[in-house]
Amino acid sequence: MKKGDAGRSLPGDEQLASGQRIDQWLWKARFIGSRTQASDFIESGRCRINGTRVTRASRTVRSGDVLTFPQGSRIRVVRVLALAARRGPAPEARALYEDLDQAGATGKEVGGAGTREQANWSNASARNEPST
């Protein structure tokens, strides 16, 4: 950093303060593999922000927004915790959101029973027995 740069902000910091495009956020949070795929996904109308269907990739997402969208055989429900300046590694991406999806929290998929161990544990706890 040069002398006198302490008060300056980096390019793009002003944009992050007001929000971030949803296609950029989904890509940087590693939900979708490329910006083009993220843009096409949003324009297909399969994503919701705070319950409202979104069809424009330029729609702004802000910290605190709740996103709902399909991913594979699951329906993801996530709360935006932070906006991303870059597409970093997976641990950095996971810090951008909170998973509100109950199926994601238990490891079960939509319509699935989860793993055999989870099913055994659920059945044993329903009968108040230890699992084997």
N, C-alpha and C positions, 0 to 999 in steps of 0.2 A: 504494500500500500504506500502510495506517495504521500509526502507531507502535504497536509491540507485536504486529504480525501476523507477524513473521518466523518464528516457530515453528509457525504454523498451516498446515494443509494445505488444499488446495482440496477442495470437495465432489467425491466420487467417487475421490479418490486412494487411499483405503483399499481400495476395490473393485478398482482396477487392480493393487494389490500382490498380491492373492490370485488374480487372474485376471479374465477378461472373458467375457461370454456370446458363444458362437460366432456367433450371428446378428448381433450388434453388430460383432464384429471383421470379419466378411466384408463388411459394409456399409461400415465405416469404412476398410477396406483397398481399397475400390472394386472388389471382385470382383462384387458384386451391387448393383443400382440402388436398392433400397429395403429398409428393415427388414422390411416385410411379405413381400417376395419372398425375402429371406434366411431368414426364419422358415419360410416354406412350403418352401423348398428343403431346409433341414435336416430338417424333419419328413417329407420324402419319402424320407429314408434314403440319399441319394446322396452323403453326405459321410462321411469317416472321419477320426478323430483318432488318430494313432499306430497306425493299422491297425484300429481298432475302429469299427464302424459307429455313427453317431450319428443319433438320431431325435428328440431334444429340443433345441429352440432355446435352452434355458436352460443347456445343457451348457457348462462352463467351459473356456476355452482359455487356456493359459499360455505364456510365452516358452519356446521350445525344442520345443514340440509340432510335429509334422509333420501337415499337412492334405492329404488327397487328395480331389479332387472333379472332376467334369466341368465344362468351361466351353466351350460351343460344341462343336466337333468335337475338342477337346483334353482330355486328362486332366491336370489341374494337380496338382503335388506341390510344396508350399511349406512352409518352416520358419518358424514364428512367431518373429520377432526382438524385437518389442516390442508392447505393447498401446497402443491409441489412446485419447486423451482426447476427440478430436473427429474429425469427418470432414473432413479437410483436402484440399488440392489433390493431384493425382496424384503429384508428386515426394515429398510427405510420406507418402502412402500406400505407395509403393514401398519406403520405408525400414522399413516394418513387417514385411517378410517377405523371405526368400531363396528364389528360384525353384530348386527341385531337379529340376524336370522337364527331362529331356534334350531332348525335342522343343521345349520353349520356349527352351532355350539355343541350339539350332541354327536355330531359325526354322521347323522342320518341323512340320506338323500330323500328328495320328494318322492313319496310312494314306495320307499325302500324301508327295510327293517334294520339297516345298519350292519355292523359286523356280527358274526356269530357270537363272539364274546360279549358284545353289548346286549344282544338278545338274551343270552343266558343270564347275564347279570340282571337285566330287567325282569325276567321271569322269576329268578331266585328272590329278588327283593320284593316282588309282589307277593310271594308266599312267605316272606320273612325267613328265608333260608340262606345260608352262605352258598356262594357259587362254587363249582368244582373246576 
